[in-house]
Each structure stands twice: as structure tokens, then as C-alpha cells.
Amino acid sequence: MADVKPFRGIHYDGKRVGDLTRVMAPPYDVISPEEQDALHRRHPKNITWVDFGMAKEGDGPGVNKYTRAAAMFREWLAEGTLVRDTLPSLYYYEQEFTIPGKSTFVRKGFLGALKLSAFGDGEVFPHERTLSKPKEDRLALMRATDVHMSPVFALYSDPKDEALSSLRSAMASAPDMAAMDDLGVKHRIWTVSTPEALLGAVEGMKGKGVFIADGHHRYETALAFRDEMRKKHGASPGAAYEHVLMFLCNMDDEGIVILPTHRGIHCVPGFSADGFLAKVRAHLPVESRDGTPEDAMRAVEEAGRKGKAIAWSAGGNRYHVVTFPDLPAFCDTFLSKFPPQLRPLDVLLLHGFILEQLLGISPEAVTAGQFVKYYKDPAKVAKELSAGAIQAAFFMNAVTIPEFRDVSLSGHVLPQKSTFFYPKIGTGLLIFPAGADDRVPG
């Protein structure tokens, strides 16, 4: 199953750039245009100059943001802004973060080079569909630079925590790299190159399945890059391009946090709060209460401890909590067209029944970006509801780790915006070279 190798990583020289906070960034696909501009202005060597460059007027096949990224990357290496480790290593990675009102968590894992395999081979399990445009962008960047700039984030099961324990046995007391991102998440990385510790981690991963949590586009891009490199240079087990940079995290660890992504509806023809309430009550128990959207979020979390629940509000300091007292019978009746593994998920109860069957919002319309908006922050939902930007807001509980694992193993995919693994993995802390001459240990 999982074939993980150490590698000689590329990273910033802290003596040259100073605080790594100024040069790291979130993954490119969560950066808004305003944030992109701010990161470029933050530091002339911020990783976004390479990983998420800006198009310019007059760009064409010969000169564009990808060629500029490649030239800049080579320049940073030549001048010593970026350095490459001399020994193959695995990189123990911790993220310390706080969820307001809950607790402080530490998510622990390691960065390594995972041998690529196609989805369906029984080694790497996806849970999302991908879009072509992001993959085209990432592949163009990889062709120009020959590196993996940002890791894929994946989970594996290791109840005894053997792989990480082996790496911890050889770690220094202080991390080799440390930074704090704009959300207050503390990132710490230790370089582990001791042969015994590496062997223990590599052996500990054998026989394990790998479940992609975040970075499906980057994984599929790595597969496409590998296939192109094979045509040019042949298939080779030790070639770096046969692998992908991956952050591997033990799903049995208490530091794994999945947050919900809430929904808002807008421009739904004929929507009436009272009429919609009557439709829901015709099928399910509904408890109506006075309170804010934040109260609704707390209420659905409390109700979710007993069973599935969804809360919604159309404003007016009023919200409604919908429960599913006989979930199997409900799913058999109203969600029979969906695979059994998907039916009980909160997101399917919302999209497959409430949005599609009660409000007439088709899956095709949702995919096309119509009628539904997505929110990670309940406060933003409340603001837009109050301003009339949305007609109603829906609050859900997050997908659980067992649900995530079972759906991934089933071969099915979750609906759009079903999982929000928090926090994101930092980009710019470690880079994986995957050119024709780059190798990983056999």
C-alpha cells in the first residue's frame, strides 16, 4: 500500500529571509485576489511569487507567469535564498491552532515523498471530484519548475502511532523551521535524517491506505506530470517524478479537525420562509426558536450529539432546528437514488432532500454556481442574511472522520464543499524537487 520515501527537501534559508511567516502562504486555491496582492507585497521572496504569480499584459507562450516563476525559483536557489538539504529526510510537521469556544489542538504528521498510484488501485482514496482548469494551471507550473511547491494533505490509520513515534525518537528539541500564519496557526517542522528513524517510519507506513483530505487537484496533477516524464525519461522506481509531496497525518490522532461549511440560498424563485417551513414540517420534526444565526449553529451542534440535525434561518431573529428521528427509513424513502454510504450524511440530507426536493434546486444548478453560496464563518452568514444578500441560511455539523473514511473506501465522492479540514497546510515551508535527475532512496 503506502510507499513513502525520504527526500532532499528544498526550503528557505532562515538566515537570509528572517521570519518565515513573511515568506510562507496558504495553498494557492484559497487565496483571494486581494490576498494574493498582499502576499506579493509582504516580501519580495514570498512563495506566492513562484507558486501563484500574476499574469501580465502581453503574456504569451514564451513569456508568462510560469516562465517568470521558473526563472525566479532558479534565481532564489542560485543566490542561496532557497537551499537543499544534503541528506534524504522525512519532515515531522506540527500545526498548533485554536478553535474559538472549543480548545487548542496540535495536528501532527510528516512530509514525505509518496509513490504515485492511480485512483482505483486501492492505495490512494479520493473523496472529491476535480475540475480541469486548476489542474491545467498546476501542471503548467510543474512543467516550468520541475518541483512540487505545495503538499497534498492525506490521512492514514495508525492506532499505535508507530510511524510518527519513530520520527519523534530522533527529533531535536527545537524545530528546524517555525512560522505563524495570518490565522494564528503555529507551524513547526523538524528535519529527521537518522537512518533508523526513517526506516521505522517507512516500514510503519507499509500496508496502509492513504485518504486524500485536501489537494485532489495537486495529486492528479502529479500523476499527469509523472506520465509526461515517463514518456521523456522512462519509468523508474527511484525517480522523484514517480512520487508526490504529501503531508501524511494519522487519522487516529486527536488533532484532526473537520469544520462544517454552511450554506445560504439566494435568488430562489417564489421562496417564502413560512411556505418553506410548512414543507419541512410535512416530513420532519421542526423546533422553532428565537435567536441569532450563531445561536442556530450552537443548537445544531447540540442536536447533532443525539442524531442528525440541520438548522436554518430566514432572519428576523428566528431559527428552526430540523431533526431526523428515523434516519434509515427517511433515507430509504427520500434518498434512495443515492449510494447507501452517502445517504446519512448531513450534506446529503440538506442537498438531496431540502434543497433539491423541497426548494427545487437541482444538482446541476448547484454545480453551475447558481442559488447556493458557501460559508466557513457563521458570522459572515449572519451578516449576509441581515443584509438580504441571501434568502435563508442553513447550518450543518461537519462530516466525521469515520464518515469520511467510509465514503472514500466505497469509491464514491462527497458532494461539493463537504469537508473543511482545518487548518490548511502551509505552502513555502518545504518544496519537493521532481526533475529528471532528482531521485529518492530505493
N, C-alpha and C positions, 0 to 999 in steps of 0.2 A: 504494500500500500504506500504510505508516505515515505518518499525517498528524499531526505533532506541532507544538504551538504553545506559545510562551511565555505566561506569565500573571502577574498581580499577586498573588503569594502572601501569605498571612497567616501570621504566626509570632509567637512570644513576643518581647517587648522584654527583652533580657538585663539591661538596667539596672534593670528593675523586679523580675524574678523571680530574678536571680542565676544560679547554676549551673543550666544547662538539664537536667542529669542528674536534678534533683529534680522536673521537670515533664513529662519525656517518659515514654513507656511502650512496652511491646511491643504488637503488634496485639492487639485485644480477644479474639480467638478462641484465644489461647494463654495467657490469664491465668486462673489458678485463683481460686476464691472467696477463698482466703486472700491471694493476691497482689493481688487487686482491693481488698480492705480495706486492705492495707499501702500500696498506691499512693495511695489516698484520704487515708490518714493522713500520708503523706510530705510533702505540700504542699497547701494549700487551693486552689491553682490547677493541680494536676496534671491533665494532659489527660484522664485517666480519669473525672474528674468530669463531663466533657461526653461523651466517646466511649464510656464504659462505666459509666454511672450505675447506681445501685442502686434497685430497686423498694422502695416503702414501703407500709405498711398503709394502706388507704383510697384507693390509687391508682385512677383511673378514666379515662375518655376525656378529661376536661377537664384533669386534673392527673395527671401521671405522670413517669417518668424522662426521657421525651423532651421534654416541655414544660419540665421543670427544666433539661435540657441546653441547650435553645434560649435560655432566659432567662439562664442563666449565660454562655453564649457571647456574647450581645449585651452583657451587662454587662462582660465582660472586654475587648471591643472598645471600648466607650464610655469606660472608665477608662484605656485605654492598656496594659493587660496584654498584649493582642494588638494587633499593628499590621499594616497592609497596605502592601506595597511600592508606591511611586509609579510605577515603570516595569515593563512586562512583562519577565519574566526567565525563563531556564532555570536550574536549580539543580544544579550539579555536586555529587555526593554520593559520599563515600568512607566505607567501613567497614573498619577495621583490626582483625583478630582473630587469635587463635592457636588452633590445634588441637593439644592436648597430644600430644606424641610425634611430631608431624609438622613444622609450620612456622608462621610468621606470614604471613598473607595480607592483601592490600588489595583489596577489591572496589570497582570504580569504575563509576559510571553517572551518570545525571542524572534529575531530576524535571521532568516536563513535562505538558502537557495533551494527551492523545491523543484524536483524533477517534474516537468510538464507532462500532463496526460489529458486526453480529450474528455469532455463531459460524457458520461455514459460508460466509461471504462471501469467504474467502481472505485476510483481513488479520490477524485475531487468532485464535490457535490455542490451545484449551484442552487440558488433559490429565487433568482430573478431572471427576467428576460432582458436582453441588451438591445441597444439601438445602434445603428450603423455609423452615424455621424461622429459620436465620441470615439469610437474605435478607429475611424479613419484619421482623426486628429492625433491620437496617441501613437498610431503606427507610423505616421509621418515623422513624429518627433523621435521615435526609436530608430528609424532608418537613418536619421541625420546624426544622432548622437551615439548610437550603439550602447545605450545604458537603460536600465530601469530606474527612473527617477523616484518613483513612489511605490511603496509596497502594497500588495494585496493583503487584506486582513482576513484571516481564516481561523476557525476553531477546530479543535480536536478533543477527544475524550481521553483523559489520563487520571483516573481516580486516585492513583498513588502518587501522582505528580513526579514521576521518575525523570522525565526529560529535563524539566526546569530545575529539579533538585541537583542533577548532575552539573548543570551550568553554575548554579549557586555555590557549589563546592569549590569553584576556582575563581570566584569573583573577588575583586578588591573591595575595600570598604567604601571607597568613594567612586562614583560613576565617572566614566571617561568623557561623557557628554551630558549636559544638563541644560534645560531651557524651560521657560514658561510661556505658553501661547496666550493669545488675546482673550481666551475664555477662562484663564486662570488655571489651566491644566498643566501640571508639572510633568515634564518628560525627562527620564533618566535612562541612559544606556551604558552598559558595561561591555567591554570587548573581552571575549573569552577565547583564548587560543591554546590552552593547555590540552594536549592530545587526549589524555584520559577523560577529561570533562566533555570534550567534543564527541568522543566515541560513545560515551554514556547517553548523551542527548540524541545522537543519530540512531543508536540502537533502540533507544526508548521510543522513537517515533515509528519504527517499523511495524507494519501491521495495522496502522491507524488510518482511518478515513479523515479527510480534510474537508471542512464545510466552509464555503466562502461566506463571510459575513458582509464584507464591503469590498468593492473593487472588481466586480464581474467584468466590466469593460477592460480593465487593465489585464486581467487574466486572459481573456480572449485575444487581446492584442498581442500578448506574449506568445500565444500559440501561433498566431499569424506570422509574427516575426521569426519564430523558430522555423516554420515551414519555408519561409523565404531564404533563411540562412542555410537550411539543409540543401536547397536547390543549388546554392552557390558553393557550399563548402562540404556538403555531405553530412549525414547523421553521425554523431559522435557522442557517446555517453558522457564523456568528460567535458564537452563543450559548454561554456557558460550559457550560450543561447538555447540550450536544451532545458533551461531552468527559468524560474521566475522568482523575483524578490518577494518574500512573503513574511508577514508578521503572524506567527503561529501562537495561538493563545489557548490555554486549557479551559474548555467549557465547563469543567467541574470546579473551577475556581470561583470564589465568591465575588471577585471583582468584575464579573461580566454584567453589564447593564444594558438593557434594551429599553429605550423610551418610546412612548407612543407618538404617532403622527396624527394629529386631529384634522378634521375636515370642515370645510364651510361650503355651502351651496349658494350659487348666485345665478340670476337670470333664468330661473326655472319658471316656465310659463304657468300661470294660474296658481302659483304657490300661495297657500293660506295656512297660517300657523294652526288655527282652530280646525280646519279641514284635515290637515295632516295629522294632528293629534287624534282625531276621530278614527282615521285609517289605522293608526298604530294600535289604538285601544281595541279595535275589532279583532286583533290577532294576539296581542300580548299585554301583560300587566304593565301599567304605567303609573308611576307615582310622581305627581307634580308638586313642586316646592318653590318657595320664594328664595331667591338668591342670585348670585352673580355667576358668570361662566367659570370663575375659579372655584366657586362652591360646587358647581356641577362636576368639575374634574375630581374634586375630593370625594364627591358622592359616588361617582362611578368606580373609583378606586376601591372604596369601601365595599360597594356591592359586588365588585369583582372577586373579593375574597370568598364569597359564597357560591358564585357561579358566573356565567357570562352576563354582562350588562353593558348598555350603551346609554349615554346621556345626551340630551340635545336641548338647545335653547334658541328661541327666535327673538330674544331680547326682552325688554320690559321687566327686568329683574325677576324672571321666572325661568325655571328649567324643569326638565322631565327625565326621569330615570326609567329606562325600559329594561325589563329582565326576561329571562328565558327559562321558566321553571321546568319544562320538559324538553330539554335541548335535543335529545336524539329524535323524538317524534317531530319536533319542529323542523329539524334539518331534513328528515325523510320527506316531509310534506312540501316544504318550500324551496329546498336547496338540492333536490335530487339530481339536477343536471351537473352538479359539481362533484369532483372526486371525494370520496369519504374522508380523506385526510385533510381536506380544506374546509369542509362544511362547518365544523365547530369554531373556526377562527373568528375572533371579533371583527376583523376586517371583512370577512365574507358575510357575516350577519348584517353588517352595515351596507356593503356594496351590493351583495347578491340579493338581499331582501328589501331593505329600507330604501336604498337609492334606486335600484332597478325596478322593483315590483310595486312599490308604493308611490315613488316620485317619477317613475318613467325615464330615469336617466340610464341610458344604455351603456354597456361596457365600451362600445366603440366611441361614444361621446366623451367618456372619461379619458380614454387613451388619447383622443384628439385634443385634450385640454379644455373641454367645454364643461361648464356648470359646477365643477368641483375645484376647490382650492385646498392647499395643504399647509398645515401649521405645526411647527415644533414647539412654539411658545404659546401657551394658553392666553397669556396677556395680549398677544397680538390678535388672537381670535376675538377676545372681548372688545378690543379697540375697533376692529373692522365691523363687528356686529353692531356696536353702538353707532358707528358712522353710517350704517346702512350699506356698506360695501358687500355684505353677504346677507342672505335671507335667513339662514339658520346655521348654527354651528353644531357639530357632532363631536363628542368626546369619547375616546376609547381607552381601554387598557392595552398595554404592549403585548406583542407576541412573546410567549415564554420560550426559554431555551429548549425544553422538550418538544414544543410545537415546531420550532424552527428546525430542529434535528429531524423530526419525523417527516415533515414535508420535504426536506432536502433528500432524505433517503427514498422517498416514494417516487422520485423522478418528476414530480410536479413543481410548479413555481408559484410563489406567493403573488398576490395582487400588488400593483404599483404602490410604492410608499408604505410597505407593511412593516419594515424593520428600520429602526434607527439605533444602531449600536453607538453608544456614546462612551468616550469621546472619539473623534476621528484620529487616525494615525498621522503623525507629523510627516510632512514632506521636507526633505533637505537635511535630515539628520544622518541618513545613510543612503548611498547610491550603489547600485549593483552593475558593474561593467559586464557587458554581454556581447562584445565584439568577436570577430572571427578568431582572434588569437587568445581570447580570455578563456581560462579553464577553471574547473572546480576539482578538488581532490577526488580520486577514484575510490 
